[in-house]
Every structure is written in structure tokens, then in C-alpha cells.
Amino acid sequence: MDSAANAVENIFRSILNHHAPMKTFHMRRNYNPRISEDTKDLIKNRNALQEEATRTKSDILKKEFNILCKEVKKAIAEDEKEFFERGFDDGMDSTTAWRTANQLLGTVKNLSPTAIIHKKDGDESPEMITNPLKMANIFNEYFIKKITLLRQKTATTAEIDPATRLRDWLSKREEPPPEFKIKKINITTLRKAIKKMKGKRVHGRDEIDSYSLKITAPLIEDSLLHLVNLSIENQNFAAPWKPQLILPFHKKKEKTKVENYRPVSHLVEVGKLVEYIVGEQILEHFIENDLLHPNHHGSLKNHSTATALIQVTDMWIEASEKKELSGVCMIDQSAAYYLYCAMRILQRS
């Protein structure tokens, strides 16, 4: 199975290198895609005029420079307006529209760290770390230690065996559900699964992103189909798909502190494709045989956190009308705040 996964990966790389070879582009730090070339030329003329006016100390050149500054400012404003209008065209998808909105609101941020302040055991004062390798080792040690402590504080054995509870619940059904077995897929199912991939440029350890996988899928779909069905037939998840590329992303407060970052796992895209196909079959089996709780909203079609909140709000309103008290166990603290606010509003009404 592992050799087959490596073979398909090599085939994919050779096709990708032939049709879309790797290219290196030099990106300037002050590059601004919102400004047109005419405006950039105008900025160059303004800067040259400023240097000349400063060198000669000419009042006439200073007045011309001030006039040109106003023209540059007006040109930049018009270019940015046109740039954002293009981002909200009717033909744009929702992802592009949201990206444009975030750029317009200034919410687009670089979540990866460029420097952190770290204090080693025994050192008197902390040190500013900018070396990527040193930062990676520090984050790796911190995340491993954090997970270890969480596992120590978490109970590993349940008071009631979940499998026993499940068997008791199934025994009360009129008819037992049919046996579940993962089935092989055809090329149509594979194409639908590839089409639903997000197509982003983020990649895992194999450096193959979903965008490249989608555009080259017509050339390698036979190999992908064989690989997916081989994994299903052998009931084996290939070892090359298991390693994860874990990156630290900033989540809150000071960016130089390690504890203010969260680990984000980037999986191998081919492995994610297999997981999605198997997951769809499991979900279909649960839905067809009514194995999900009626209050379950996660991973279901036409269900989301919004439908869950609407349901609990309706339950609170019904309880409030009957003069009953409502109690909620909130696990996620950030989400708990919004639920608490909603309950307080209902109590006041």
C-alpha cells in the first residue's frame, strides 16, 4: 500500500513538473497590487521632484511637488476603489468576495511568527529568536509539553463503557441496522470528491496542494482511483499520508509569546481525499439507517451552528413561556459567551 502511494506521488510529481514546472519570482516588500502602473510612474515622478526640490531648495519646485502629491493621493484612491469593485463583481465567488472584504477592512493578517521572545531554563533574561529552525524547535517543544499536560489532566477511562451504551440503544430498535462495509468507488464518485476540494495553495509534508491536485486530476484520475480503491480494499491508510505539517498560527494578544499561538495541521491532500470518500459513506449509512440523534447538527446537510443555535433558542423560549428554568453546559468558552448573552436576553423578555 505504501509503495503504491509513493508510486502515485512520483507519477503526480512528474506530470506536474511537465505541465506546471516550478518557477521562482522575486517579490518586492512594497509591492501593492491595488495601484496601477500609471500611478506608480506618477509616484516615481513625485519622489524625483521631491529630491530635486530638497537639493536645490527651490520654492517653485516645492509648489509643484505639493500639487503632484495631491494628484498621487487622488490617483491611489481611484485605483483602490476600482480594485475593490472588481473584487465584488457578480461573477466572483464567495471566497474572493470575503478576501476582498477582509482586505478592505484591514483584517488580513500574517498569522505565522517572524520573531518570538523565549527564555531558556537557567537564563536570567529572555532572548529574541528570529531563526526559523530555532523557532520551530521552541514551538515543537511547547506544543508537545502542552498536549502531554492536557492528557495527564484528562480522564482516560470512562465511567460507563461507550460501546455498552451503544449496544443497549441499538437493542431497543425494532430492527437492527444493516452491517456497514466500505465500498469501492467509481470514477464519477472520485470526480465529485475532487470537485469538492477547496483548491487552496496550502500543502502538507508532500508539498502537493489541493489546487495542483484539482488542475491535474484529469491526467492522473485513473491512478488516484486505483489508489483510493486499494486503500479501501486493504483497509489500510498509507503511511506517507499520516505525517502532518504543523504550523503555529497567531490567535490572540502579543505575537512574540509562544503561548499565544495555536498549532494548525496541514494534511497530505491525497490522504484527505481518501478520508472524505470514506467519511461520506459512513455519514450516508448513518443517515439512511437513522443512527444520528435528532438534535445532532454537525457535518449534516442543511445543518450548521446556526441551526443548532436556532433550535436551543426555540427550546429556551418554550421553557420560558412555561415558566421553567433552563440550564446549559457550555464547553467552548468563546461560544459560551454568546449563548449566555442570548439566555440573558430571553430572561429579560
Secondary structure, DSSP 8 states (H G I E B T S, - for coil): -HHHHHHHHHHHHHHHHHHS--------TT--TTS-HHHHHHHHHHHHHHHHHHHHT-HHHHHHHHHHHHHHHHHHHHHHHHHHHHHT-TTS-HHHHHHHHHHHHT-----S-S-EEE--TT-SS-EEE--HHHHHHHHHHHHHHHHHHHHHHS-SS-SS-HHHHHHHHHHTSSS-----------HHHHHHHHHTS---S-B-TT--BHHHHHHHHHHHHHHHHHHHHHHHHHT---GGGS--EEEEEE-SS-TT-GGGEEEEEE--HHHHHHHHHHHHHHHHHHHHTT-S-TT--TT-TT--HHHHHHHHHHHHHHHHHTT--------SHHHHHHHHHHHHHHHH-
